[in-house]
Amino acid sequence: MRVLHVIPSVSPLRGGPSFAVIAMVRALREAGVEAEIATTNDDGDGVMSVRLNDVADHQGVPVRFFQRASPPLRPLREFGYSRPLGKWLQQQVPRYDLLHVHAIFSYASTQAMRLARQCGTPYINRPLGQMCQWSLGQRAFKKRAYLALVERANLRGAAALHFTTELEREEAELAEPGLPGFVVPHGIALPEPVTEARARLRTQLKLSPDEPVILFMSRVHHKKGLEVLIPALGRIRDHRFTLALVGDADPPGYEAEVRGLLEAAGLTARTCRLPFASGEWKQTLLQGADLFALTSHSENFGVAVVEALAARLPVVISDGVALAGALREHSAGEVVSLDVSSVAATVARLLQNPAMARSQAVAGRRLVEAEFTWPSVAGRLRAEYARILSARK
């Protein structure tokens, strides 16, 4: 079974989808699927320094990178036009049994689906939450026009849409009724324990050994609801805590707005502003913190939330995060409405009641072990691939 995954970018700057597709393909290959990735060398405003136009080993996965055009206007760069990728897809799409296309409203995904329709190669689309109501409401006129003129035919031509939560599927149904789809979540690799993570984190951040640490670790983007989280933490400054705000700003200009939010909330001196984290340092943050908070307006999944649960870290998330239903069902974390008062009260309650927080964290780890490991996810995806190909025959 030869499966090509097409995604506009695998740059870490693009957040969870970039990490997920690499791990997904790695797990599928371990499950016996001949899977690889075609993408561009996009890296936000710049490009990645990678081998182009041929297969390369990228984090243990076969990836073909193609040059992304870099026009001066940022919206044009964001579209990710790549003439070399388009030409390669035109030649190679018929040679694969199935395409798994990640994202919509982007050159790589749109072109891959269009070519697959033309040559009769079955394909799956994973819309990455871009069909959720909040996402469609951003630059709404452009997206609605693009959907009507270009993407609707691609979506309706798909063998199925791949959603990562039931909530994502429900929102897509509101936007485009009647599309076939299935739900398979993201997976993660269960982390290795970091020795003395709590002490190491506080040493690294120059904090006292017993200082409570609240962790935000995600792409620093206006979608993430920092305009709610930061004022909420400002309201509970009488509680002892330090905020570790981890992630790169996207776009970079958003950093100034974040600094303004911290200053207005009186949290500048109580915030450790850290860049994107990976590897052992990332796990030190997750395993050494006291609480994880993500107050996004919209998340079709929330990989960072699952990583926190896997690290046995208590979590507070907004009801805009699609994992909210699973957390409620399994008592695995706190789900709050996206307003300052609710977030402030919930965080304060967990800081005051560490036993309750630890109980939720234990339930969260059990949930991850049962539902979100990569071998389990890869097996479910392989079954969906086989079902689609069998129906095709």
Secondary structure, 3 states (H helix, E strand, C coil): CEEEEECCCCCHHHCHHHHHHHHHHHHHHHCCCEEEEEEECEECCEECCCCCCCEEEECCEEEEEECCCCCCCHHHHHHCCCHHHHHHHHHHHHHCCEEEEECCCCHHHHHHHHHHHHHCCCEEEECCCCCCHHHHCCCHHHHHHHHHHHHHHHHHHCCEEEECCHHHHHHHHHHCCCCCEEECCCCECCCCCCCCHHHHHHHHCCCCCCCCEEEEECCECHHHCHHHHHHHHHHCCCCCCEEEEECCECCCCHHHHHHHHHHHCCCHHHEEEECCCCHHHHHHHHHHCCEEEECCCCECCCHHHHHHHHCCCCEEEECCECCHHHHHHHCCCEEECCCHHHHHHHHHHHHHCHHHHHHHHHHHHHHHHHHCEHHHHHHHHHHHHHHHHHHHC
